[in-house]
Amino acid sequence: MNLKFCILFSFFVRNVIARGGYRSTSLSSAADLGFENESYAGSGRHLIEENQSHHPRTDIARGYMTNSELERAVKEFGRRCSHISRIYSIGESVRGFPLWVIEISDKPGREEPEPAFKFIGNVHGDEPVGRELLLLLANWICDNYKRDPLVDLIVDKVHLHILPSMNPDGFSFRRRGNANNVDLNRDFPDQFFPWNNNEDARQPETKAIMSWLREMRFTASASLHGGALVANYPWDASLDKRKNYYACPDDGTFRFLASIYSKSHYNMSLSKEFEGGITNGAAWYPVYGGMQDWNYIYGGCFELTLEISDNKWPNAKELPTIWEYNKMSMLNLVASLVKTGVHGRVFSSDSGRPLPGLITIKGINYTVKTSGTLADYHRLLVPGERYEVMATVPGYKSKATHIWLEKEATNVDFILDPEVSSDGTLLCSICDCGRKSRLLSIGYFWGTHFEVYLVLIVVLAFLCFLLTRRIKSNLLKQRSPPKRSVLTV
């Protein structure tokens, strides 16, 4: 009986710790959120953390890169692979460690009509496998560019951004939270429970991610975690706080993306715990304030939460095996941005210029924005189905088209006609209205004060005339030879 209890208890704790636990907020306990059986989950996590703090393992980080070594590895990669990469930082941790990012592309740092993907590792400080795998991924791509067709596709057609460690301080402390002991995967705005709405009050690592997504438009992304073996997708929680399947508008697309990762993995899809090796977050257990849902709602980015190792902090000797198990999954997930879905750009029929606007799919309550400059869009969808795609731009007539999405990606460009008012004049678009209104304002200003400004212009012209004559007179005096005096004796 005791053996069965221990087995069941250890199974339960392992599955809850992967994404679970709850961050320090104004809510005093998990009961305030109404979690079912959360008392067991909380106590399980608490016991493990106590055990780690009272009996620290001095060898737990052996074989893993320190933060300084990670920084050197990132910069060395930038030097070694400078032809297809650039290194930049999106901010700093609480303790001031830079959050380094590797961008990999044939034209790094340049805006192109291509989708962008981001990988984020080490969200939880005590889950370091992701930071190791992401450096291995970057180096694999660098070593195999122009040698492997899949790598070539990623480099030439995608902008891949890799943040190996979102929580370097937590890694240093060997604990889940950051330097302030806050769980970063509970620190984002939540659609169901709007706590911590003041962005300035959030953790610097969280704010860095939020600012990153404002500056850069990502089509999809994934964060790497440990403690289970499953590809998790939105929604991560539900309004009633119960452990039930809660589908987001793009549930089918997320299941498709999660399955790409799971089926490409060595054994994830064979899971006996999760059918097909994938799970809806709310069906597993609710998470509030998570990064995954925030990306989809506020960032326009399809994000998965990938649990890539049963052990949160495995022996470093296992890293090569874990890398081999996950390598093709990571590559295929990034490549799916190009291989599937519908892509294109939006243009104006009268000027031919790109039009920033919105792309919608009939029957799916989710809108994708085009980029601001190039007006390109990248809409991920489940292949093998028929869709009605519509482009909408203020001041232009919306246009829709039906497509049958095969296994391969489909390209659809939209050319929109300007709207015409009842009197036959063109209605200005969102691009033109601001400029036209400024011109109209200037015209109104001059028109209403015309007489005053006419007098001022006449006065200024007269003053200029007098000044010009004065200058000419002085010049003539300077040029005329001086009169010589004659001395008489």
C-alpha positions in Angstrom: 0.0 0.0 0.0 2.8 2.4 0.9 4.6 1.6 -2.3 1.5 2.4 -4.4 1.0 5.6 -2.6 4.6 6.7 -3.2 4.3 5.9 -6.9 1.1 7.8 -7.3 2.3 10.8 -5.3 5.6 11.0 -7.3 3.7 10.8 -10.6 1.4 13.6 -9.5 4.1 15.9 -8.3 6.2 15.5 -11.4 3.3 16.5 -13.7 2.3 19.5 -11.7 5.8 21.0 -11.3 6.5 21.2 -15.0 4.3 24.3 -15.6 2.7 24.4 -12.2 3.1 26.1 -8.9 1.9 29.7 -8.6 3.7 33.0 -8.5 3.8 35.4 -5.6 0.9 37.9 -6.1 -1.6 39.7 -4.1 -3.5 36.4 -4.0 -2.5 34.7 -0.8 -2.9 31.1 -1.9 -3.9 28.8 -4.7 -7.3 28.5 -3.0 -7.9 32.1 -3.9 -7.9 31.1 -7.5 -10.1 28.1 -7.0 -7.7 25.5 -8.2 -9.0 21.9 -7.7 -6.6 19.8 -5.7 -4.1 22.7 -5.8 -3.3 22.2 -2.1 -1.6 18.9 -3.0 0.2 20.5 -5.9 1.4 23.4 -3.8 2.6 21.2 -0.9 4.4 18.9 -3.3 6.3 21.7 -4.9 7.0 23.2 -1.5 8.5 20.0 -0.1 10.8 19.7 -3.1 12.0 23.3 -2.8 12.7 22.8 0.9 14.6 19.7 0.2 16.8 21.5 -2.4 17.4 24.4 0.0 18.3 22.3 3.0 20.3 19.7 1.1 21.9 21.5 -1.9 23.5 19.4 -4.5 26.9 20.9 -5.2 27.2 19.0 -8.5 23.8 19.8 -10.0 25.2 22.3 -12.4 28.3 20.3 -13.4 28.5 20.1 -17.2 26.0 23.0 -17.7 27.2 26.4 -18.9 27.4 29.1 -16.3 25.9 32.4 -17.2 29.3 33.8 -18.0 30.1 30.8 -20.2 26.7 31.1 -21.9 27.5 34.8 -22.7 30.8 33.8 -24.1 29.3 31.0 -26.2 26.7 33.4 -27.6 29.3 36.0 -28.6 31.6 33.4 -30.0 28.8 32.0 -32.1 28.2 35.6 -33.4 31.8 35.8 -34.5 32.0 32.3 -36.0 28.7 32.6 -37.8 28.5 36.3 -38.6 27.5 35.7 -42.2 24.0 34.5 -41.1 23.6 35.9 -37.6 23.6 38.9 -35.3 23.7 39.1 -31.6 21.6 41.6 -29.6 20.1 42.0 -26.1 16.4 42.7 -25.3 17.1 43.9 -21.8 18.6 42.7 -18.5 17.6 40.5 -15.6 17.0 41.8 -12.0 20.7 41.4 -11.3 21.7 43.1 -14.5 22.6 40.1 -16.7 21.9 40.8 -20.4 19.2 38.8 -22.0 21.1 37.8 -25.2 19.4 36.8 -28.4 20.8 35.1 -31.5 19.1 36.0 -34.8 19.7 33.6 -37.6 18.8 34.6 -41.2 20.4 35.1 -44.6 19.8 38.8 -44.0 19.9 39.2 -40.2 18.7 42.6 -38.9 16.9 43.5 -42.1 13.1 43.6 -42.5 11.9 41.1 -45.1 8.5 39.7 -46.1 9.3 36.5 -44.2 7.8 35.0 -41.0 9.8 35.2 -37.8 10.1 32.5 -35.1 11.5 32.7 -31.6 12.7 30.1 -29.1 12.9 31.0 -25.4 14.8 28.8 -22.9 15.3 28.7 -19.2 12.0 30.5 -18.3 12.2 28.7 -15.0 15.6 28.9 -13.4 15.7 25.3 -12.4 14.9 24.0 -15.9 18.2 24.6 -17.7 18.0 22.0 -20.5 16.5 24.5 -22.9 19.5 26.9 -22.7 21.8 24.1 -23.7 19.7 22.8 -26.5 19.2 26.2 -28.0 23.0 26.8 -28.3 23.3 23.4 -29.9 20.5 24.3 -32.3 22.2 27.5 -33.3 25.5 25.8 -33.9 23.9 22.9 -35.8 22.2 25.4 -38.2 25.5 27.3 -38.6 27.5 24.1 -39.4 24.9 22.7 -41.8 23.9 25.8 -43.8 24.4 25.1 -47.5 24.6 21.4 -46.7 21.1 20.5 -45.4 18.0 21.5 -47.4 15.9 21.9 -44.2 18.5 24.2 -42.7 18.8 26.2 -45.9 15.0 26.7 -45.9 15.1 28.0 -42.3 18.0 30.4 -42.9 16.8 31.7 -46.3 13.0 31.9 -45.6 12.7 32.6 -41.8 14.1 35.0 -39.3 14.9 32.7 -36.3 15.5 34.4 -32.9 16.9 32.4 -30.0 16.9 33.6 -26.4 18.8 30.8 -24.6 18.0 32.1 -21.1 15.1 34.3 -20.0 15.9 33.7 -16.3 19.7 33.7 -15.8 19.3 34.8 -12.2 17.0 31.9 -11.3 19.6 29.6 -12.9 22.3 31.0 -10.7 20.1 30.4 -7.6 19.1 27.0 -8.9 15.4 27.8 -8.3 12.3 28.3 -10.3 11.7 32.1 -9.9 14.0 35.0 -10.7 16.1 37.0 -8.3 12.9 38.4 -6.7 11.7 34.8 -6.5 8.8 35.5 -8.9 7.7 32.8 -11.3 8.1 34.5 -14.7 5.5 32.2 -16.3 2.9 33.7 -14.0 3.9 37.3 -14.5 2.2 38.2 -17.8 -1.2 39.9 -18.3 -4.0 37.3 -17.9 -7.3 37.3 -19.9 -9.3 35.9 -17.0 -7.8 37.4 -13.9 -6.3 40.9 -14.6 -3.8 41.2 -11.8 -0.6 43.2 -12.0 -2.0 45.4 -14.8 0.8 48.0 -14.1 3.5 47.0 -16.5 6.1 49.0 -14.5 5.4 46.7 -11.6 6.3 43.5 -13.5 9.6 41.8 -13.5 12.3 43.2 -15.8 12.5 39.9 -17.6 8.8 40.0 -18.3 8.9 43.6 -19.5 11.8 42.7 -21.8 9.7 40.0 -23.5 6.7 42.3 -23.8 8.8 45.1 -25.3 10.4 42.6 -27.7 7.1 41.6 -29.2 6.1 45.3 -29.6 9.2 45.9 -31.7 9.2 42.7 -33.6 6.4 40.8 -35.2 6.7 37.0 -34.6 4.5 34.5 -36.4 5.1 31.7 -33.9 7.3 30.8 -31.0 8.0 28.1 -28.4 9.4 28.2 -24.8 11.4 25.2 -23.5 10.6 23.7 -20.1 11.3 20.5 -18.2 9.6 18.2 -15.8 7.4 16.3 -18.4 7.4 15.2 -22.0 4.6 16.9 -23.9 3.8 19.8 -26.3 1.3 22.1 -24.6 -0.9 24.6 -26.4 -3.6 27.3 -25.5 -5.7 28.0 -23.7 -3.6 27.5 -20.6 -6.5 28.2 -18.3 -10.3 28.8 -18.2 -12.7 31.3 -16.6 -14.2 28.7 -14.2 -10.7 27.7 -13.0 -11.5 24.0 -13.5 -9.3 21.4 -15.2 -11.2 21.1 -18.4 -10.3 21.4 -22.1 -10.6 25.0 -23.1 -10.1 25.6 -26.8 -8.8 28.9 -28.3 -10.1 30.2 -31.7 -7.1 28.4 -33.5 -7.4 25.2 -31.6 -7.0 23.1 -34.7 -3.9 25.0 -35.8 -2.3 24.7 -32.4 -3.0 20.9 -32.3 -1.4 20.7 -35.7 1.7 22.6 -34.6 2.0 20.7 -31.4 1.7 17.4 -33.3 4.6 18.5 -35.7 6.8 18.7 -32.6 5.5 15.6 -31.0 5.6 13.4 -34.1 9.1 14.6 -35.0 10.4 13.7 -31.5 12.0 10.4 -30.7 9.3 9.3 -28.2 7.0 12.2 -27.3 4.1 11.0 -29.4 4.2 7.6 -27.8 3.3 9.1 -24.4 0.8 7.1 -22.3 0.0 10.2 -20.2 -0.9 12.5 -23.1 -2.6 11.3 -26.2 -0.3 11.9 -29.2 2.2 13.7 -26.9 0.2 16.9 -26.9 -2.2 18.6 -24.5 -4.4 21.6 -24.0 -3.0 23.6 -21.1 -6.3 24.0 -19.3 -7.0 20.3 -19.7 -3.7 19.5 -18.0 -4.0 22.0 -15.2 -4.8 25.8 -15.2 -2.0 28.4 -15.4 -2.8 32.1 -15.0 -0.5 34.9 -16.1 1.4 32.5 -18.5 3.5 33.7 -21.4 1.9 31.3 -23.9 -1.6 32.8 -23.8 -0.3 36.3 -23.7 1.7 35.8 -26.9 -1.4 34.6 -28.7 -3.7 37.3 -27.4 -1.5 40.4 -27.3 1.4 39.5 -29.5 -0.3 37.9 -32.5 2.1 35.0 -32.0 1.3 31.3 -32.0 3.2 30.0 -29.0 3.7 26.4 -27.7 5.0 25.4 -24.3 7.4 22.5 -24.8 8.2 20.1 -22.0 11.3 18.5 -23.4 12.6 16.3 -20.5 11.0 14.3 -17.7 13.7 15.5 -15.4 13.8 19.2 -14.7 17.6 19.2 -14.2 19.0 16.0 -15.6 22.6 15.0 -15.4 24.6 16.8 -18.1 25.7 13.5 -19.5 22.1 13.1 -20.8 22.1 16.3 -22.8 23.5 14.8 -26.0 20.7 12.3 -26.0 18.0 14.9 -25.2 19.4 17.0 -28.0 19.1 14.1 -30.5 15.6 13.4 -29.4 14.5 17.1 -29.9 16.6 18.2 -32.8 14.3 17.3 -35.7 11.3 18.5 -33.7 12.8 22.0 -33.3 13.9 22.2 -36.9 10.5 21.0 -38.3 8.6 23.4 -36.1 10.5 26.4 -37.4 10.2 25.1 -41.0 6.5 24.8 -40.6 6.2 28.5 -40.9 7.2 28.3 -44.5 5.9 24.8 -45.4 2.3 25.4 -44.4 -0.3 28.1 -44.1 -1.2 31.0 -46.3 1.2 33.9 -46.9 1.2 37.0 -49.0 1.2 40.8 -49.1 -1.4 43.6 -49.4 -1.1 46.4 -52.0 -3.0 49.4 -53.2 -4.3 49.2 -56.8 -3.9 53.0 -57.4 -0.3 53.4 -56.2 1.0 49.9 -55.9 2.4 50.6 -52.4 2.1 48.1 -49.5 -0.9 48.6 -47.3 -0.8 47.6 -43.6 -4.0 45.9 -42.7 -5.8 42.9 -41.2 -6.1 39.3 -42.4 -9.1 37.3 -41.2 -10.3 33.7 -41.8 -14.1 33.1 -42.0 -15.2 31.0 -39.1 -12.1 31.7 -36.9 -12.4 34.6 -34.5 -8.8 35.7 -34.7 -7.1 38.5 -36.7 -3.6 38.6 -38.0 -2.0 41.9 -38.7 0.3 42.6 -41.7 3.6 44.2 -41.1 3.7 47.9 -41.1 6.3 48.5 -43.8 6.1 45.6 -46.2 2.5 44.6 -45.5 3.3 40.9 -45.5 1.3 38.4 -43.5 1.8 34.8 -42.5 -1.3 32.9 -41.4 -0.8 29.5 -39.9 -3.7 27.1 -40.7 -4.4 23.4 -40.7 -3.7 21.9 -44.2 -6.2 19.9 -46.1 -9.1 22.3 -45.6 -10.9 25.0 -47.5 -10.7 28.6 -46.2 -12.1 32.0 -47.0 -9.3 34.6 -46.5 -10.1 38.3 -46.3 -7.9 41.4 -46.3 -9.1 44.6 -44.8 -7.6 48.1 -44.8 -9.3 51.3 -43.7 -10.2 53.4 -46.7 -10.1 50.5 -49.1 -12.6 47.9 -50.3 -12.1 44.6 -48.4 -11.4 41.6 -50.6 -11.9 37.9 -49.9 -10.8 34.8 -51.7 -11.4 31.1 -51.2 -8.4 28.7 -51.1 -8.0 25.0 -50.7 -4.9 24.7 -48.5 -2.9 21.7 -49.6 0.0 20.2 -47.5 2.3 22.8 -49.0 1.9 26.6 -48.2 -0.2 28.8 -50.4 0.6 32.4 -51.4 -2.2 34.9 -51.8 -1.5 38.6 -52.5 -4.3 41.1 -52.2 -4.6 44.2 -54.4 -7.3 46.5 -52.8 -9.2 49.4 -54.5 -9.7 52.7 -52.7 -13.2 53.3 -51.5 -15.2 56.0 -53.3 -17.6 58.4 -51.5 -21.1 59.3 -52.7 -19.8 62.4 -54.5 -17.2 60.4 -56.4 -14.1 61.4 -54.4 -11.7 58.9 -53.1 -11.8 58.2 -49.4 -8.4 58.4 -47.8 -6.8 55.3 -46.4 -5.2 55.0 -43.0 -1.9 55.8 -44.6 -3.1 59.0 -46.2 -5.6 60.5 -43.8 -2.9 61.8 -41.4 -1.0 63.5 -44.1 -4.1 65.0 -45.7 -5.5 66.3 -42.4 -2.2 68.0 -41.7 -2.3 69.7 -45.1 -5.9 70.7 -44.6 -5.1 72.1 -41.2 -2.3 74.2 -42.7 -4.7 75.5 -45.4 -7.3 76.4 -42.9 -4.8 78.2 -40.7 -3.6 80.3 -43.6 -7.1 81.0 -45.0 -8.5 82.3 -41.8 -5.5 84.6 -41.2 -4.8 85.7 -44.8 -5.1 89.4 -44.3 -2.9 89.6 -41.3 -0.2 87.5 -43.0 -0.4 89.6 -46.2 0.4 92.8 -44.2 3.3 91.0 -42.4 4.7 89.8 -45.8 4.5 93.3 -47.2 6.3 94.8 -44.2 8.9 92.1 -44.2 9.5 92.7 -48.0 9.9 96.4 -47.4 12.4 95.8 -44.6 14.3 93.4 -46.7 14.4 96.0 -49.5 15.9 98.7 -47.1 18.4 96.2 -45.7 19.5 95.2 -49.2 20.1 98.9 -50.2 22.1 99.5 -47.0 24.3 96.5 -47.7 24.9 97.6 -51.3 25.8 101.1 -50.2 28.3 99.8 -47.7 29.9 97.6 -50.3 30.3 100.5 -52.8 32.0 102.6 -50.1 34.4 99.8 -49.4 35.3 99.3 -53.0 35.8 103.0 -54.0 39.6 104.1 -53.6 40.3 106.3 -50.7 40.9 110.0 -51.4 44.6 111.0 -51.2 45.4 114.3 -49.4 48.0 116.5 -51.2 50.7 118.0 -49.1 51.6 121.5 -50.2 54.8 123.2 -49.3 
